[in-house]
Every structure is written in structure tokens, then in C-alpha cells.
Amino acid sequence: MESTVGIVEDNKKIRNLIQRYLDMEDEIACPVGVDSVEEMTEYLDEHPAPDIILMDIELPGMSGIKGIGLIKEEYPDIDIIMLTVYHDSHKIFNALRAGASGYLLKHTSLPEIKESILKLADGGAPMSPQIARKVINHFQENTPKKDSDSNLTPREHDIVNGLVDGLSYKMIADRYDISIDTVRAHIRNIYKKLHVNSKAEVIAKSLKGEI
């Protein structure tokens, strides 16, 4: 099934490059690219909403982080991936707290952007590895240590780290030299111990330092 993507990026060269690339891919259609949140909301008023929006943070008019809340309030089914040069912990955290489903840096290659879109459409939470690690470090440094009742095993913590790094089940299996069935069994146990029902919830708990 084809995923539709919109882009909010005020650098016209970057915007056009990404839009042309994505529009040439069989699995993706990219019908709209605009340079502000305000223009995107006008587009959404008149056209079918895309499945996913790639959005910068520093934009003319409303910031991308404020734009997440505005768009998600009216169109909760739209997933938003931040695509930005900013990698400081506060902006990352604020974007995720506002409702972003992923966070990529602008040096991410076009094929990696495509893979992130497909991963998100498949239920993942794409994030540049250095971003995921920075967020985890931020919470570990700023969250008081507390006893966890999750009782995750060391291997289950490994699996959680793989999910946070945006790896597929196969990639997690390859990283730790275990079978995909073993990964799935660990995932089921993790869900049960954390009382969650999705990878996104596991990742959110990890990013908040709750695991």
C-alpha cells in the first residue's frame, strides 16, 4: 500500500530534492511540499491529509514543534517525522513530547529517509541512532534513579535498545546472534512486563527513563 508524504521545509532546494526523490519511489507518493506550517494547514483544509509529514523545526512563522501540536490536534492520524539540523536534547524531547513519531537529522541520506518513512508506515519509530542515544543519555543523566518493577532481563534490555535504535526484528536478531522467533518471544515478555501493547510505548518508556 502506497504511503503519502507531505514536506514542510523552507529550504526550497532541499524540499524539492526530497520531494522529487520520494515521488519517484513506487511505495511512496509526495504530493505536497511547502515552506511553513501555516501553508501546510491551508493545504490540509483543501486536500486529503497525507499519512506522514516530514517537518523542519526552524521555519518562517510557526515553529515545527508548535506545528506538531496544531496538526495533530486536527489530524491525529498524521504521523510527523522531524527532519532538522538540531540535535540538542531539549528540542528532541520537546518534539517527541509534542507528538512527533520520529526524529532525523538533515544529513540523513535520501534512501535512509525513504526507509524511515516505510518503517514508520510499518509501525516503527524512526530516529537517527545518535539522536536516540542522546535522548537516552539525557534522561539517564536527569532522571533520579529509582527501582523499576519491570524486571527486564539483560537480554530484554538489549532488545529494547535495538527498538530504540530503530532496528527491525531481523536486524535485532542479527545484532545479538539470535533467531527472529527468539526476538519475538522477548518482545512478548517485554510487553507483558511493561504492560504495553506496542513498540512505540516501549520506546517511549525507554526514552523517559522508566525502564
Salt bridges, closest charged atoms under 4 A:
GLU9 OE1 - LYS106 NZ 2.79
GLU25 OE1 - LYS114 NZ 2.89
GLU27 OE1 - LYS114 NZ 3.62
ASP56 OD2 - LYS106 NZ 2.98
GLU156 OE1 - LYS193 NZ 2.87
ASP158 OD2 - ARG155 NH1 2.91
ASP165 OD1 - ARG133 NH2 3.35
ASP165 OD2 - ARG175 NH2 3.19
ASP174 OD2 - LYS170 NZ 3.12
ASP181 OD1 - ARG184 NH1 3.45
GLU210 OE1 - LYS205 NZ 3.52
